[in-house]
């Protein structure tokens, strides 16, 4: 049976690459976007061109109050587009970066990071549990910065660390349904994340490249195929793990 994967923040960056990688392996995709509908529609069209099915739905993962409406829309889309009332994989990918030293971090910055990267992941997953098929998978995105520190990333890294702990508890509590839960922690990646800082700032790029064993920062093609592989039946026994995909950052 063809799998259906829901990817939050699937219109660009790692989410987009993951969606395309899953489609390339024969899976169907539901992706969410917050404001860039045109980019989301372009990903849907690209997936459709491969012969797979895809749908894009709006969702602000930092706004828990919007989750019931999203679930209602999903309940309608699943049978209409995919002929099912459940989906198989959830990839909690949506997120943003915010750089500030501890002494300079504002409450608004902190709350935004918590709402998107931790509270949103917790309560969106909770809301979607009735729609995730038994035997399914959940992948939560973290960061290489939970293991290797860099000044200015304390709040961002702390909420990603919370997600890593949450993933273990999800694996424990959902194991009775055969649902495996893992964390994927990318290193520095050349995308438009944090305004494209790693991609577009030579000094920033060089800083992370020099602390990576393979001598460069990552690109989206280093991450999306890995997540698609993790979701395949070949990796069904991997559970409750933090898997860093960083080229050996900070070793």
Backbone as CSV, one residue per row, in Angstrom:
resi,resn,N_x,N_y,N_z,CA_x,CA_y,CA_z,C_x,C_y,C_z
1,UNK,0.835,-1.193,0.000,0.000,0.000,0.000,0.874,1.248,0.000
2,UNK,0.513,2.230,-0.789,1.249,3.483,-0.836,1.107,4.227,0.487
3,UNK,2.206,4.746,0.984,2.166,5.484,2.240,1.785,6.944,1.997
4,UNK,1.243,7.559,3.037,0.923,8.982,3.024,1.722,9.631,4.147
5,UNK,2.497,10.655,3.811,3.321,11.349,4.792,2.869,12.796,4.910
6,UNK,2.638,13.242,6.133,2.315,14.638,6.412,3.583,15.346,6.876
7,UNK,3.962,16.392,6.161,5.184,17.141,6.463,4.815,18.578,6.760
8,UNK,5.085,19.041,7.968,4.828,20.447,8.263,5.970,21.291,7.702
9,UNK,5.615,22.477,7.211,6.631,23.334,6.603,7.236,22.706,5.369
10,UNK,6.394,22.149,4.513,6.892,21.399,3.361,7.023,22.196,2.084
11,UNK,6.865,23.511,2.152,6.900,24.317,0.929,8.302,24.730,0.513
12,UNK,9.281,24.600,1.419,10.632,25.057,1.093,11.647,24.326,1.968
13,UNK,12.915,24.528,1.656,13.989,24.002,2.487,13.965,22.505,2.671
14,UNK,14.233,22.075,3.899,14.306,20.646,4.191,12.958,19.968,4.028
15,UNK,11.874,20.677,4.341,10.549,20.090,4.174,10.248,19.783,2.723
16,UNK,10.569,20.724,1.851,10.354,20.526,0.417,11.186,19.344,-0.083
17,UNK,12.449,19.306,0.309,13.318,18.231,-0.146,12.832,16.880,0.367
18,UNK,12.358,16.860,1.601,11.828,15.613,2.155,10.599,15.158,1.383
19,UNK,9.708,16.102,1.075,8.502,15.757,0.315,8.853,15.165,-1.037
20,UNK,9.775,15.782,-1.746,10.175,15.290,-3.063,10.886,13.943,-2.963
21,UNK,11.667,13.764,-1.907,12.383,12.494,-1.724,11.413,11.359,-1.438
22,UNK,10.387,11.631,-0.661,9.377,10.607,-0.370,8.602,10.252,-1.632
23,UNK,8.232,11.278,-2.415,7.523,11.017,-3.667,8.374,10.196,-4.624
24,UNK,9.672,10.489,-4.647,10.577,9.744,-5.530,10.648,8.266,-5.150
25,UNK,10.357,7.961,-3.893,10.349,6.572,-3.425,8.957,5.946,-3.529
26,UNK,7.994,6.678,-4.111,6.676,6.107,-4.349,5.628,6.467,-3.323
27,UNK,5.913,7.434,-2.440,4.951,7.813,-1.426,4.132,9.034,-1.818
28,UNK,2.962,9.164,-1.229,2.129,10.354,-1.382,2.382,11.301,-0.217
29,UNK,2.065,12.577,-0.417,2.481,13.596,0.546,1.361,14.602,0.802
30,UNK,1.218,14.963,2.068,0.442,16.139,2.473,1.434,17.105,3.104
31,UNK,1.522,18.308,2.581,2.465,19.269,3.146,1.720,20.494,3.644
32,UNK,2.287,21.135,4.639,1.675,22.348,5.160,2.565,23.544,4.863
33,UNK,1.933,24.700,4.850,2.650,25.956,4.653,1.988,26.998,5.535
34,UNK,2.754,28.016,5.928,2.178,29.065,6.768,1.708,30.247,5.948
35,UNK,2.534,30.686,4.982,2.152,31.887,4.220,2.512,31.818,2.735
36,UNK,3.362,30.902,2.355,3.854,30.869,0.980,3.101,29.838,0.156
37,UNK,1.856,30.161,-0.163,1.023,29.199,-0.873,1.587,28.878,-2.250
38,UNK,2.119,29.882,-2.936,2.639,29.642,-4.285,3.756,28.613,-4.263
39,UNK,4.637,28.704,-3.278,5.728,27.735,-3.176,5.187,26.347,-2.847
40,UNK,4.186,26.289,-1.979,3.579,25.003,-1.639,2.917,24.375,-2.854
41,UNK,2.190,25.187,-3.627,1.537,24.680,-4.832,2.560,24.175,-5.846
42,UNK,3.717,24.835,-5.893,4.769,24.397,-6.819,5.306,23.023,-6.426
43,UNK,5.430,22.767,-5.123,5.882,21.447,-4.667,4.839,20.392,-5.005
44,UNK,3.571,20.728,-4.792,2.491,19.787,-5.130,2.530,19.444,-6.615
45,UNK,2.729,20.455,-7.460,2.786,20.221,-8.904,3.989,19.362,-9.277
46,UNK,5.104,19.599,-8.618,6.310,18.811,-8.911,6.111,17.349,-8.520
47,UNK,5.448,17.120,-7.401,5.171,15.746,-6.987,4.172,15.090,-7.938
48,UNK,3.137,15.834,-8.318,2.137,15.286,-9.241,2.766,14.884,-10.566
49,UNK,3.790,15.623,-10.972,4.465,15.315,-12.239,5.185,13.972,-12.189
50,UNK,5.466,13.481,-10.980,6.119,12.179,-10.842,5.106,11.041,-10.803
51,UNK,3.813,11.397,-10.793,2.783,10.379,-10.739,2.257,10.095,-9.346
52,UNK,2.780,10.801,-8.336,2.300,10.624,-6.974,1.268,11.692,-6.632
53,UNK,0.542,11.496,-5.550,-0.469,12.449,-5.109,0.104,13.361,-4.028
54,UNK,-0.333,14.621,-4.036,0.104,15.568,-3.019,-0.951,16.647,-2.832
55,UNK,-1.032,17.158,-1.618,-1.951,18.234,-1.258,-1.209,19.182,-0.325
56,UNK,-1.495,20.477,-0.435,-0.934,21.472,0.475,-2.052,22.103,1.289
57,UNK,-1.860,22.186,2.598,-2.845,22.778,3.498,-2.187,23.867,4.337
58,UNK,-2.898,24.971,4.598,-2.320,26.020,5.445,-2.310,25.602,6.909
59,UNK,-1.244,25.995,7.610,-1.127,25.684,9.036,-0.053,26.556,9.661
60,UNK,-0.386,27.200,10.757,0.595,27.905,11.579,0.886,27.015,12.771
61,UNK,2.037,26.365,12.776,2.353,25.409,13.834,2.601,26.089,15.179
62,UNK,2.718,27.405,15.181,2.887,28.129,16.430,1.589,28.584,17.049
63,UNK,0.467,28.243,16.434,-0.845,28.681,16.910,-1.716,27.460,17.188
64,UNK,-1.701,27.008,18.423,-2.431,25.801,18.796,-3.927,25.942,18.549
65,UNK,-4.446,27.159,18.660,-5.881,27.363,18.485,-6.358,27.006,17.080
66,UNK,-5.441,26.981,16.120,-5.806,26.650,14.755,-5.766,25.169,14.439
67,UNK,-5.331,24.353,15.378,-5.171,22.930,15.096,-6.490,22.197,14.847
68,UNK,-7.571,22.482,15.590,-8.829,21.772,15.300,-9.322,21.982,13.866
69,UNK,-9.187,23.212,13.356,-9.613,23.465,11.976,-8.722,22.726,10.989
70,UNK,-7.436,22.645,11.296,-6.531,21.906,10.421,-6.891,20.419,10.399
71,UNK,-7.160,19.861,11.545,-7.530,18.447,11.614,-8.825,18.200,10.839
72,UNK,-9.767,19.119,10.944,-11.026,18.983,10.199,-10.776,18.996,8.700
73,UNK,-9.892,19.893,8.248,-9.555,19.943,6.823,-8.864,18.660,6.383
74,UNK,-8.005,18.142,7.245,-7.290,16.908,6.931,-8.258,15.727,6.834
75,UNK,-9.222,15.683,7.722,-10.219,14.602,7.681,-11.001,14.624,6.369
76,UNK,-11.153,15.785,5.787,-11.858,15.896,4.511,-10.950,15.518,3.346
77,UNK,-9.689,15.958,3.407,-8.745,15.723,2.308,-8.378,14.253,2.174
78,UNK,-8.213,13.564,3.280,-7.746,12.178,3.221,-8.633,11.288,2.353
79,UNK,-9.934,11.220,2.603,-10.760,10.355,1.735,-10.956,10.913,0.336
80,UNK,-11.040,12.242,0.226,-11.281,12.842,-1.083,-10.114,12.635,-2.038
81,UNK,-8.891,12.779,-1.540,-7.709,12.728,-2.402,-7.011,11.380,-2.375
82,UNK,-7.021,10.739,-1.205,-6.211,9.527,-1.054,-7.041,8.267,-0.818
83,UNK,-8.348,8.421,-0.650,-9.203,7.262,-0.449,-8.992,6.556,0.863
84,UNK,-8.522,7.301,1.863,-8.259,6.722,3.185,-8.738,7.682,4.261
85,UNK,-8.827,7.182,5.479,-9.190,8.040,6.604,-8.039,8.182,7.597
86,UNK,-6.843,7.783,7.187,-5.667,7.906,8.048,-4.441,8.158,7.179
87,UNK,-3.335,8.552,7.823,-2.060,8.669,7.123,-0.994,7.922,7.922
88,UNK,0.163,7.723,7.314,1.158,6.815,7.884,2.295,7.493,8.630
89,UNK,2.763,8.616,8.117,3.969,9.245,8.662,3.724,10.718,8.954
90,UNK,4.245,11.170,10.079,4.208,12.589,10.435,5.636,13.081,10.583
91,UNK,5.998,14.120,9.831,7.318,14.743,9.944,7.120,16.158,10.472
92,UNK,7.457,16.375,11.734,7.342,17.690,12.360,8.586,18.505,12.010
93,UNK,8.502,19.185,10.879,9.652,19.884,10.314,9.574,21.406,10.445
94,UNK,8.375,21.972,10.448,8.228,23.429,10.395,8.982,24.115,11.523
95,UNK,9.636,25.212,11.191,10.361,25.930,12.223,11.074,27.153,11.694
96,UNK,11.667,27.892,12.596,12.423,29.080,12.246,13.587,29.221,13.219
97,UNK,14.574,30.023,12.828,15.699,30.281,13.705,15.644,31.694,14.245
98,UNK,16.242,31.871,15.408,16.355,33.217,15.974,17.650,33.282,16.767
99,UNK,18.491,34.203,16.393,19.825,34.316,16.985,19.866,35.459,17.987
100,UNK,20.247,35.158,19.219,20.423,36.197,20.234,21.186,35.605,21.412
101,UNK,22.110,36.360,21.943,22.798,35.926,23.151,21.802,35.868,24.309
102,UNK,22.104,35.077,25.319,21.187,34.920,26.451,20.855,36.277,27.067
103,UNK,21.849,37.120,27.203,21.632,38.426,27.827,20.734,39.336,27.007
104,UNK,20.549,39.011,25.730,19.795,39.887,24.832,18.494,39.272,24.320
105,UNK,18.206,38.027,24.663,16.999,37.350,24.177,15.759,37.953,24.816
106,UNK,14.783,38.289,23.992,13.531,38.850,24.504,12.541,37.738,24.798
107,UNK,11.555,38.072,25.622,10.502,37.098,25.922,9.727,36.735,24.668
108,UNK,9.523,37.706,23.785,8.799,37.432,22.541,9.557,36.446,21.667
109,UNK,10.875,36.610,21.557,11.683,35.657,20.792,11.585,34.265,21.397
110,UNK,11.731,34.202,22.705,11.696,32.924,23.408,10.348,32.230,23.209
111,UNK,9.254,32.992,23.412,7.918,32.406,23.290,7.653,31.901,21.877
112,UNK,8.111,32.640,20.868,7.892,32.220,19.485,8.597,30.899,19.199
113,UNK,9.818,30.750,19.702,10.557,29.508,19.500,9.882,28.344,20.217
114,UNK,9.438,28.570,21.442,8.753,27.515,22.186,7.453,27.117,21.486
115,UNK,6.699,28.096,21.048,5.392,27.817,20.439,5.512,27.000,19.164
116,UNK,6.494,27.312,18.337,6.648,26.612,17.062,7.363,25.278,17.241
117,UNK,8.476,25.293,17.946,9.351,24.124,17.960,9.014,23.097,19.029
118,UNK,8.302,23.498,20.062,8.012,22.541,21.130,6.511,22.408,21.410
119,UNK,5.871,23.501,21.818,4.434,23.434,22.104,3.657,23.000,20.876
120,UNK,3.991,23.567,19.726,3.294,23.203,18.502,3.492,21.747,18.140
121,UNK,4.715,21.247,18.274,4.996,19.841,17.969,4.206,18.932,18.905
122,UNK,4.190,19.282,20.184,3.488,18.458,21.174,1.995,18.379,20.858
123,UNK,1.360,19.533,20.716,-0.090,19.535,20.595,-0.584,19.205,19.189
124,UNK,0.231,19.472,18.162,-0.174,19.035,16.830,-0.127,17.511,16.750
125,UNK,0.928,16.924,17.269,1.012,15.464,17.285,-0.151,14.878,18.070
126,UNK,-0.456,15.473,19.213,-1.599,15.013,20.013,-2.888,15.055,19.202
127,UNK,-3.102,16.166,18.488,-4.329,16.329,17.708,-4.414,15.338,16.556
128,UNK,-3.256,14.934,16.034,-3.230,14.064,14.865,-3.203,12.578,15.214
129,UNK,-3.019,12.238,16.473,-2.906,10.830,16.846,-4.069,9.967,16.353
130,UNK,-5.315,10.442,16.389,-6.403,9.590,15.883,-6.322,9.315,14.384
131,UNK,-5.551,10.126,13.652,-5.465,9.967,12.204,-4.195,9.247,11.754
132,UNK,-3.263,9.022,12.658,-2.041,8.301,12.300,-2.313,6.806,12.387
133,UNK,-2.004,6.105,11.315,-2.272,4.667,11.262,-1.386,3.915,12.246
134,UNK,-1.928,2.857,12.840,-1.098,1.980,13.658,0.039,1.438,12.793
135,UNK,1.220,1.351,13.391,2.392,0.931,12.638,3.049,2.067,11.888
136,UNK,2.603,3.284,12.129,3.152,4.440,11.430,4.455,4.938,12.029
137,UNK,4.866,6.108,11.586,6.139,6.688,12.040,5.959,8.178,12.303
138,UNK,6.740,8.668,13.258,6.847,10.095,13.510,8.319,10.467,13.513
139,UNK,8.655,11.531,12.796,10.013,12.086,12.810,9.919,13.530,13.264
140,UNK,10.637,13.850,14.324,10.712,15.217,14.818,12.079,15.796,14.479
141,UNK,12.083,16.995,13.934,13.346,17.627,13.543,13.955,18.376,14.725
142,UNK,15.230,18.129,14.944,15.981,18.834,15.974,17.133,19.585,15.317
143,UNK,18.282,19.625,15.961,19.422,20.383,15.443,20.723,19.822,15.989
144,UNK,21.775,19.918,15.180,23.105,19.559,15.660,23.555,20.425,16.820
145,UNK,22.895,21.575,16.997,23.273,22.498,18.068,22.781,22.062,19.436
146,UNK,22.099,20.934,19.533,21.792,20.393,20.860,22.982,19.612,21.416
147,UNK,23.935,19.312,20.548,25.136,18.587,20.991,26.364,19.486,20.974
148,UNK,26.473,20.360,19.978,27.613,21.269,19.842,27.094,22.688,20.015
149,UNK,27.665,23.426,20.932,27.140,24.758,21.237,27.781,25.823,20.360
150,UNK,26.997,26.880,20.097,27.471,28.064,19.389,26.771,29.257,20.009
151,UNK,27.507,30.277,20.444,26.881,31.430,21.107,25.768,32.031,20.255
152,UNK,24.670,32.389,20.917,23.554,33.021,20.238,22.407,32.091,19.905
153,UNK,22.608,30.800,20.096,21.580,29.821,19.721,20.992,29.114,20.931
154,UNK,21.100,29.719,22.098,20.687,29.033,23.330,19.204,28.696,23.351
155,UNK,18.337,29.665,23.069,16.897,29.413,23.147,16.456,28.419,22.081
156,UNK,16.929,28.608,20.867,16.589,27.699,19.777,17.033,26.274,20.114
157,UNK,18.258,26.139,20.568,18.788,24.802,20.855,18.085,24.168,22.047
158,UNK,17.715,24.985,23.032,17.029,24.450,24.208,15.673,23.851,23.848
159,UNK,14.909,24.538,22.981,13.600,23.976,22.617,13.777,22.749,21.730
160,UNK,14.837,22.715,20.931,15.111,21.506,20.155,15.510,20.353,21.075
161,UNK,16.233,20.669,22.136,16.547,19.637,23.123,15.295,19.089,23.780
162,UNK,14.327,19.961,24.023,13.053,19.513,24.585,12.350,18.551,23.633
163,UNK,12.425,18.830,22.340,11.802,17.948,21.347,12.475,16.578,21.344
164,UNK,13.789,16.554,21.558,14.488,15.266,21.594,13.996,14.401,22.753
165,UNK,13.799,15.022,23.915,13.259,14.285,25.057,11.813,13.862,24.774
166,UNK,11.037,14.760,24.211,9.650,14.445,23.874,9.566,13.243,22.938
167,UNK,10.473,13.165,21.987,10.453,12.063,21.028,10.586,10.711,21.723
168,UNK,11.445,10.649,22.731,11.621,9.401,23.470,10.333,9.014,24.177
169,UNK,9.665,9.985,24.770,8.416,9.691,25.462,7.305,9.335,24.482
170,UNK,7.292,9.970,23.320,6.328,9.575,22.295,6.545,8.114,21.904
171,UNK,7.807,7.749,21.704,8.109,6.366,21.318,7.613,5.390,22.381
172,UNK,7.796,5.755,23.636,7.368,4.879,24.730,5.846,4.748,24.766
173,UNK,5.148,5.875,24.668,3.702,5.856,24.827,2.964,5.348,23.594
174,UNK,3.572,5.498,22.423,2.907,5.070,21.188,3.366,3.698,20.717
175,UNK,4.298,3.103,21.449,4.812,1.793,21.056,3.744,0.723,20.995
176,UNK,2.721,0.835,21.840,1.654,-0.170,21.839,0.859,-0.153,20.551
177,UNK,0.943,0.956,19.799,0.287,1.045,18.495,1.256,0.730,17.353
178,UNK,2.456,0.365,17.693,3.450,0.058,16.663,3.997,1.286,15.967
179,UNK,3.849,2.461,16.578,4.321,3.709,15.977,5.734,3.994,16.478
180,UNK,6.684,4.085,15.566,8.068,4.404,15.904,8.280,5.909,15.810
181,UNK,9.044,6.447,16.753,9.293,7.887,16.806,10.781,8.139,16.940
182,UNK,11.319,8.950,16.055,12.739,9.280,16.087,12.953,10.776,15.882
183,UNK,14.119,11.238,16.284,14.541,12.611,16.054,15.638,12.625,15.006
184,UNK,15.525,13.514,14.036,16.600,13.755,13.077,17.175,15.141,13.372
185,UNK,18.477,15.194,13.567,19.147,16.438,13.952,20.144,16.850,12.871
186,UNK,19.729,17.722,11.945,20.670,18.198,10.920,21.719,19.130,11.514
187,UNK,22.878,19.147,10.873,23.867,20.173,11.186,23.540,21.428,10.401
188,UNK,24.529,22.295,10.237,24.318,23.535,9.483,24.030,23.193,8.019
189,UNK,22.955,23.790,7.479,22.490,23.449,6.136,22.315,24.716,5.313
190,UNK,22.669,24.636,4.044,22.480,25.757,3.120,21.040,25.778,2.608
191,UNK,20.162,26.440,3.359,18.784,26.683,2.915,18.462,28.137,3.250
192,UNK,17.195,28.514,3.113,16.813,29.871,3.491,16.458,29.984,4.964
193,UNK,16.767,28.941,5.746,16.568,28.978,7.190,17.353,30.128,7.801
194,UNK,16.709,30.834,8.734,17.298,32.008,9.390,17.803,33.007,8.356
195,UNK,16.936,33.252,7.381,17.271,34.236,6.364,18.376,33.804,5.422
196,UNK,18.619,32.490,5.324,19.678,31.997,4.442,21.068,32.266,4.968
197,UNK,21.202,32.388,6.302,22.483,32.792,6.885,23.627,31.854,6.518
198,UNK,23.409,30.555,6.640,24.488,29.604,6.327,24.793,29.607,4.840
199,UNK,23.761,29.729,4.038,23.924,29.693,2.584,24.574,30.961,2.032
200,UNK,24.180,32.115,2.560,24.515,33.387,1.926,25.596,34.203,2.635
201,UNK,26.004,33.798,3.826,27.018,34.549,4.575,28.321,33.766,4.578
202,UNK,29.307,34.166,3.793,30.546,33.391,3.667,31.223,33.082,5.007
203,UNK,31.299,34.051,5.897,31.972,33.814,7.177,31.221,32.784,8.012
204,UNK,29.903,32.862,7.991,29.073,31.924,8.732,29.223,30.521,8.154
205,UNK,29.186,30.434,6.829,29.360,29.164,6.139,30.709,28.554,6.485
206,UNK,31.746,29.370,6.437,33.117,28.915,6.719,33.249,28.434,8.161
207,UNK,32.607,29.142,9.075,32.668,28.782,10.492,32.177,27.358,10.713
208,UNK,31.015,27.030,10.145,30.460,25.695,10.335,31.176,24.648,9.481
209,UNK,31.619,25.030,8.296,32.354,24.081,7.459,33.638,23.619,8.144
210,UNK,34.313,24.551,8.816,35.578,24.227,9.469,35.385,23.341,10.698
211,UNK,34.187,23.316,11.275,33.954,22.455,12.429,33.273,21.144,12.031
212,UNK,33.231,20.866,10.717,32.600,19.653,10.209,33.655,18.738,9.596
213,UNK,33.638,17.459,9.962,34.681,16.522,9.527,34.776,16.418,8.012
214,UNK,33.653,16.493,7.312,33.670,16.378,5.858,33.987,17.696,5.165
215,UNK,34.245,18.753,5.923,34.800,19.981,5.380,33.836,20.896,4.653
216,UNK,32.556,20.716,4.849,31.568,21.603,4.234,30.316,21.614,5.076
217,UNK,29.442,22.577,4.841,28.117,22.528,5.462,27.215,21.643,4.606
218,UNK,26.068,21.311,5.133,25.166,20.438,4.415,24.288,21.180,3.423
219,UNK,23.633,20.417,2.573,22.618,20.937,1.656,21.356,20.110,1.863
220,UNK,20.247,20.616,1.345,18.968,19.934,1.565,19.002,18.489,1.085
221,UNK,19.736,18.224,0.012,19.821,16.864,-0.519,20.537,15.901,0.422
222,UNK,21.194,16.428,1.463,21.809,15.565,2.469,20.799,15.097,3.508
223,UNK,19.658,15.776,3.590,18.712,15.504,4.672,17.433,14.830,4.181
224,UNK,16.795,15.388,3.147,15.529,14.834,2.677,15.583,13.350,2.360
225,UNK,16.557,12.889,1.572,16.629,11.457,1.274,16.853,10.602,2.519
226,UNK,17.591,11.151,3.494,17.817,10.397,4.725,16.507,10.184,5.478
227,UNK,15.678,11.247,5.570,14.394,11.108,6.244,13.494,10.133,5.492
228,UNK,13.489,10.225,4.173,12.696,9.288,3.369,13.146,7.857,3.615
229,UNK,14.441,7.652,3.728,14.973,6.320,4.006,14.565,5.839,5.394
230,UNK,14.619,6.754,6.377,14.233,6.393,7.739,12.784,5.937,7.805
231,UNK,11.936,6.495,6.950,10.520,6.143,6.936,10.223,4.862,6.165
232,UNK,11.216,4.311,5.506,10.997,3.112,4.698,10.932,1.866,5.578
233,UNK,10.365,0.776,5.068,10.300,-0.466,5.850,11.674,-0.998,6.241
234,UNK,12.722,-0.632,5.503,14.066,-1.093,5.826,14.507,-0.646,7.216
235,UNK,13.934,0.456,7.714,14.354,1.000,9.003,13.247,0.910,10.061
236,UNK,12.440,-0.120,9.965,11.286,-0.260,10.850,11.671,-0.478,12.310
237,UNK,12.895,-0.943,12.584,13.291,-1.272,13.953,14.069,-0.139,14.630
238,UNK,14.219,0.972,13.936,14.850,2.141,14.543,13.775,2.922,15.280
239,UNK,13.971,3.120,16.578,12.945,3.768,17.393,13.588,4.475,18.581
240,UNK,13.036,5.639,18.939,13.470,6.407,20.108,14.922,6.855,20.002
241,UNK,15.365,7.147,18.790,16.755,7.520,18.570,16.893,8.977,18.131
242,UNK,17.995,9.596,18.517,18.413,10.885,17.959,19.453,10.594,16.898
243,UNK,19.128,10.891,15.656,20.025,10.593,14.542,20.548,11.913,14.005
244,UNK,21.821,12.170,14.216,22.415,13.418,13.732,22.888,13.237,12.288
245,UNK,22.548,14.184,11.437,22.928,14.151,10.028,23.672,15.460,9.760
246,UNK,24.968,15.448,10.063,25.713,16.698,10.078,27.077,16.633,9.392
247,UNK,27.401,15.491,8.827,28.724,15.356,8.217,29.848,15.308,9.228
248,UNK,29.499,15.075,10.491,30.519,15.040,11.539,30.816,16.425,12.091
249,UNK,29.779,17.160,12.422,29.948,18.526,12.922,30.442,18.524,14.364
250,UNK,31.542,19.192,14.590,32.033,19.387,15.949,32.616,18.167,16.612
251,UNK,33.121,17.217,15.840,33.714,16.022,16.465,35.204,16.229,16.702
